[in-house]
Amino acid sequence: MTETSNTTIFDSHFTRRDMLAGAGKLAAATALMSASGLSHARAADDTLRIGFVVALSGIRASFGASTSHTIKAIEETLKNGLEINGKTYAVEIIVKDNQSNPTRSLQIGNELILNDNPDIILISDAEGGTAIANISDARGVPQISTGGPWQGWAFQRNYNPEKGFPFTFHFFWGADELGTAYAKMWDTLPTNKKVGTLYADNDGGRAMHDPEHGFPPAFKAGGYDVLDLGLFRLDTDDFSTQIAAFKEAGVEIVAGHAYQNHLATFWNQAVQAGFKPKICTTAAGLLFPSSVANLGERGNGMSTEVWWTPAFPYKSSLTGQSSQDIADAYTAATGQQWTQPLGYDHALFEVGLAALKAAGDPKDKAAVRDAIAALSLDTVVGKVDFKASPLKNISVTHIAAGQWQQVEGGKFPYDLKVVDNSTNPDVKPQGKLQPLTF
């Protein structure tokens, strides 16, 4: 008889009461297992335990908004277990909220590894990946992360591209490619090529601000004159100094990395100050429909990177679904507009499960680690290829550039349209970049 997967889910609305209730259910399940005569050793041997770290609360909670749906979809796919090398395993997914906090990430990383004994850890929040990675390497637990530029994940850990890391892996696009994508998109609209930049002081912001591997060299190569005002604190709520400097310099393009609360504050203050750039292109803070909705009519024409959309021409290696299928399923189940992490969370499971299967013995952590290093897989976000990558332990995926444009008569007021595919020719453009209107 095939075992059914046992999945623990914390969605984006969980509370302390939910956590206590979940603990009670876990205790009851343990008692039931003992009463049934099943030994803990056998249960551990027959069940694959996948740790899944995500930001369900805190400043990056928007990135985890679709996680509950994805977990449920994967649970349904694995309801009859996962067959590996002639043996069927039940699958338990242990979801941990890192609360958008590196310190919390360290805590739950230790909890996962010391208490839950995962066979693999999957991390959809890149900052959580960097915080937990050293623990995973030290304890010999395979880990795959995504959700942030590979430079931010790698270089703060003294990364050597030829040596890599013992047990930790990452797939995502690079800040350098994103800078190129932005510049190529801007080229399609006449401007004075003066750019004012803002960067949040965190892993993502520092990666994009990096003078060697981030936005600065890409913007310079594109012929753009950059007014760089450095990093701002995450608790900043006054951008008047930056706005005044941009106005004085005649900036027509605002770019950088900020979260949606920062962007809403900046944009409201900019409008009040009479600052009217032609283009606003921001990483992180403009990824989501909610980000644009928060700006009201001012959201029309905002531009950002495109990690993934229903327009991506790729299919899931796990379910066979197209990008459009996955987006449609999310909207049908939740009533919400698709979000970009939806594709990458799905791909994260594709990669993790493929590695467990390729290992032959998914309980052998060294074998799983070796399987990840040798993996080349076509996923719903494109090819994830650790095997042929010149950057050990890293697979670089690709992006496009997009703009939020109003949809007349649509179910949702704005849709993110691909307006430049210079860095990912697989994706077809859906429109042209339009100047902001005031």
PyMOL commands that set and color helices and strands:
alter all, ss='L'
color gray80, all
select helices_A, chain A and resi 16-36+40-46+61-64+67-77+102-116+126-139+150-157+175-186+203-209+215-221+240-249+260-272+289-293+296-299+323-334+341-358+365-373
alter helices_A, ss='H'
color red, helices_A
select strands_A, chain A and resi 47-54+82-84+87-97+120-123+143-145+168-172+194-200+225-232+253-258+279-284+303-306+376-379+382-385+394-396+400-406+414-420
alter strands_A, ss='S'
color yellow, strands_A
deselect
rebuild
show_as cartoon
